[in-house]
């Protein structure tokens, strides 16, 4: 699994953090392991983006703009 060191990607606090990549997690796992508010704070702190659909969260571990195609 890529980018396991990323706090928002792996939903467990690790000092290193990831610099780029895209990962997917179940929302319930994020809520259970990290908490939704802490997850959002970490996204904001790192300037990352995430999208949610059908209980899945896709996390973009970079600061590039995200464009929804459809």
C-alpha positions as CSV (number, residue, x, y, z in Angstrom):
1,X,0.0,0.0,0.0
2,X,1.7,3.3,-1.1
3,X,2.3,6.2,1.2
4,X,1.7,4.4,4.5
5,X,3.5,7.1,6.4
6,X,1.0,9.8,5.5
7,X,-1.2,10.7,8.4
8,X,-4.3,11.4,6.4
9,X,-3.7,8.4,4.1
10,X,-3.0,5.8,6.7
11,X,-5.2,7.5,9.3
12,X,-2.6,6.9,12.0
13,X,-0.2,9.6,13.2
14,X,3.4,9.1,11.9
15,X,6.1,11.8,12.0
16,X,7.2,11.5,8.3
17,X,4.0,12.1,6.3
18,X,3.7,11.6,2.6
19,X,4.5,14.2,-0.1
20,X,2.5,13.0,-3.1
21,X,0.1,10.2,-4.2
22,X,-3.5,9.1,-4.1
23,X,-5.0,6.7,-1.6
24,X,-8.5,5.4,-0.8
25,X,-9.9,4.6,2.6
26,X,-13.2,3.6,4.0
27,X,-14.8,6.6,5.8
28,X,-15.7,4.4,8.8
29,X,-12.0,3.5,9.2
30,X,-10.9,7.1,9.2
31,X,-13.6,7.9,11.8
32,X,-12.6,4.9,13.9
33,X,-8.8,5.3,13.8
34,X,-8.4,9.1,13.6
35,X,-11.8,10.8,13.9
36,X,-13.4,12.8,11.2
37,X,-12.6,16.3,12.6
38,X,-8.9,15.4,13.1
39,X,-8.8,14.0,9.6
40,X,-10.1,17.3,8.2
41,X,-7.6,19.2,10.3
42,X,-4.8,17.2,8.9
43,X,-6.0,17.7,5.3
44,X,-6.2,21.4,5.9
45,X,-2.8,21.5,7.6
46,X,-1.1,19.8,4.7
47,X,-3.1,21.5,2.0
48,X,-4.4,18.1,0.7
49,X,-7.8,17.4,-0.8
50,X,-10.2,14.5,-0.4
51,X,-13.4,13.4,-2.0
52,X,-16.1,11.1,-0.5
53,X,-18.4,8.8,-2.4
54,X,-20.4,5.8,-1.2
55,X,-18.5,5.5,2.1
56,X,-15.1,5.7,0.4
57,X,-12.7,8.6,0.7
58,X,-10.1,9.3,-1.9
59,X,-7.2,11.4,-0.6
60,X,-5.0,13.4,-2.9
61,X,-1.7,13.7,-1.0
62,X,-0.5,16.8,-2.8
63,X,-1.4,20.5,-2.9
64,X,-2.5,20.5,-6.6
65,X,-6.0,21.5,-7.6
66,X,-8.6,18.8,-7.9
67,X,-11.1,19.0,-10.7
68,X,-14.2,16.8,-10.7
69,X,-14.7,15.5,-14.3
70,X,-18.3,14.4,-13.8
